[in-house]
Amino acid sequence: MQIIPDEKISGYLGYTELIEALREIFQSDYTMPVRHHHFYKTAEGDDNTLILMPVWNSEYMGMKQVTVAPANASRNMPSIFAQYILSNSKTGEPLAMMNATELTARRTACTSALAASYLCRKDAENLLVVGGGSVAKHLVQAHLAVRSFKKVSVWMRNSVKLEAFVASLKKQGIQAEAVTDLEAVARQADLIACATLSKTPVIKGAWVKPGAHLDMIGSHKPDTRETDDDAIRKSTIFVDSRAGALHETGELALPISDGVITEEDVKADIVELIKGIHPGRTSDDEVTLFKSAGLAIEDLAAALLVYKSYNTALS
């Protein structure tokens, strides 16, 4: 079994390449059981999550183990750690093992960008990224791979991290700006990409202008959400998968339980968008919302891109 070095992984996961790998694998045949969620408390009373995500097709099998520890932010540590094992699905032979933290962050951002290619207005100019975690750090580049934004704004609670992140984007040639007035910038945004571990809404529906696209990523537990009922009520809703987004994330589970929306209000999942079963955005004034819960098939697409690229480089 190959152990793929951490420093190689990001180099094999270019945003454009990964978006296309995701588009291709979503149209293929695969089996993806519902992932396992286990919630536990640490000795300090922190609420952590263990997630196990299996998937397989006719050639490969993948399994990701993820731990989410929100209190790590106060320890200056990443909130998410993950490992990935890729195997031969016919024989069960393990082929490769890799750190899945970067893999998870990039595939999540790129899945959102893939959805935005169907849901965000083609003439969108203003991008707002909310959050400062591992996923948020890839959202600007991922969304720029599908839309030519003229203005990029970033908001996060930690001002030191915010300035450092914006400086890193500028070094990459991306003219981003750090913002402190979230409401003012949100009211002008054509696409709001939100990836936080907030338990309560940070984006209000009253701020969302006609024609905007909402990319909601951070909520991963049934009691957490990043948008309020107004935003949900005014949006045409899309998901990566109904099984995950409707029941595992408070973004949709809470409004459903409160009678704000029903499960039937979700118009399509990402596979239906890619296959053209649903047309995606249907008007310039429509507010669209994509809720990502994260799927094992996304991890497999990213892991295969790393594995095949790594072996090509070795040959």
CORFEN-V745488 format. One record per backbone hydrogen bond with DSSP energy under -0.5 kcal/mol. CO is the residue of the C=O (numbers start at 1). NH is the residue of the N-H. E is the energy in kcal/mol with one decimal. If there is no record, write none. Layout:
co	nh	e
CO	NH	E
CO	NH	E
//
This chain:
co	nh	e
2	4	-0.7
2	97	-2.6
3	5	-0.5
4	99	-0.5
5	8	-1.4
5	9	-0.9
6	9	-0.8
6	10	-0.7
8	12	-0.9
9	12	-1.2
10	13	-1.2
14	18	-2.8
15	19	-2.5
16	20	-1.9
17	21	-2.0
18	22	-2.5
19	23	-2.3
20	24	-2.0
21	25	-2.4
22	26	-2.2
23	27	-0.5
24	27	-0.9
25	28	-1.4
31	56	-2.2
36	52	-1.9
38	50	-3.2
40	48	-3.1
42	45	-1.9
46	42	-2.1
46	48	-0.8
47	70	-0.5
48	40	-2.2
49	68	-2.5
50	38	-2.6
51	66	-2.8
52	36	-2.3
53	64	-1.7
55	62	-2.9
56	31	-3.1
59	89	-1.9
59	90	-0.5
60	57	-2.6
61	87	-3.3
62	55	-1.8
63	85	-2.2
64	53	-2.5
64	66	-0.5
65	83	-2.1
66	51	-2.9
67	69	-0.5
67	81	-2.1
68	49	-1.9
69	72	-2.2
70	73	-1.5
71	74	-1.1
72	75	-1.3
72	77	-2.3
73	76	-1.2
79	69	-3.5
81	67	-2.7
82	100	-2.4
82	101	-0.8
83	65	-2.2
84	98	-2.3
85	63	-1.8
86	95	-3.2
86	96	-1.9
87	61	-2.6
87	89	-0.6
88	92	-2.9
93	88	-2.9
95	2	-2.6
96	86	-2.8
97	4	-2.2
98	84	-2.7
100	104	-2.9
101	105	-2.1
102	106	-2.5
103	107	-2.4
104	108	-2.1
105	109	-2.1
106	110	-2.6
107	111	-2.0
108	112	-1.9
109	113	-2.0
110	114	-2.4
111	115	-2.3
112	116	-2.4
113	117	-1.4
115	118	-1.7
115	119	-1.3
116	120	-2.5
118	281	-1.9
121	124	-1.6
125	127	-0.6
125	150	-1.3
125	151	-2.5
126	190	-2.2
126	191	-1.8
127	153	-2.9
128	193	-3.0
129	131	-0.5
129	155	-2.6
130	195	-2.9
133	137	-1.5
135	138	-2.3
135	139	-0.7
136	139	-0.9
136	140	-0.6
138	142	-2.3
139	143	-2.5
140	144	-2.1
141	145	-0.8
142	145	-0.7
143	146	-1.3
143	147	-1.7
147	149	-1.3
151	127	-2.8
152	177	-2.1
153	129	-2.6
154	179	-2.5
155	131	-2.7
157	159	-0.9
158	162	-2.2
159	163	-2.3
160	164	-1.9
161	165	-2.5
162	166	-2.5
163	167	-2.1
164	168	-1.9
165	169	-2.0
166	170	-2.1
167	171	-1.7
168	172	-0.8
169	172	-0.6
169	174	-2.5
170	173	-1.6
173	175	-0.6
174	176	-1.9
175	152	-0.7
177	154	-2.3
180	182	-1.2
181	185	-1.8
182	186	-2.7
183	187	-2.1
184	188	-0.5
185	188	-1.0
185	189	-0.9
186	189	-0.6
190	213	-2.3
191	128	-2.7
191	193	-0.6
192	194	-0.6
192	215	-3.3
193	130	-3.1
193	195	-0.5
194	217	-2.7
194	218	-1.2
195	133	-0.6
203	228	-1.3
204	207	-1.8
204	208	-0.5
205	208	-1.2
209	212	-1.8
212	288	-1.9
213	192	-2.5
213	215	-0.5
214	216	-0.7
214	290	-2.9
215	194	-3.2
215	217	-0.6
216	292	-2.5
221	224	-1.8
221	250	-2.5
224	250	-0.6
226	202	-1.9
226	203	-2.4
228	232	-1.8
229	233	-3.0
230	234	-1.9
231	235	-0.5
232	235	-0.9
235	237	-0.6
236	289	-2.5
237	267	-2.6
237	268	-0.7
238	291	-2.6
239	270	-1.1
241	245	-2.3
242	246	-1.9
244	248	-2.7
244	249	-0.6
245	249	-0.5
249	252	-1.1
249	253	-2.7
250	254	-1.3
250	255	-0.6
252	256	-2.1
253	257	-2.4
254	258	-1.8
255	260	-2.4
255	261	-1.0
256	259	-1.2
262	265	-1.9
263	266	-1.5
265	237	-0.8
265	267	-0.7
268	239	-1.8
269	273	-1.6
270	274	-2.5
271	275	-2.5
272	277	-1.7
272	278	-1.7
273	276	-1.0
283	286	-0.5
285	211	-1.6
286	288	-0.6
287	236	-3.1
288	214	-3.1
289	238	-2.9
289	291	-0.5
290	216	-2.6
290	292	-0.6
291	240	-1.6
291	293	-0.5
295	298	-0.7
295	299	-1.2
296	300	-2.1
297	301	-2.0
298	302	-2.0
299	303	-3.2
300	304	-2.6
301	305	-1.7
302	306	-2.2
303	307	-3.1
304	308	-2.7
305	309	-1.7
306	310	-2.7
307	311	-2.0
308	312	-2.1
309	313	-2.1
310	314	-1.4
311	315	-1.5
//
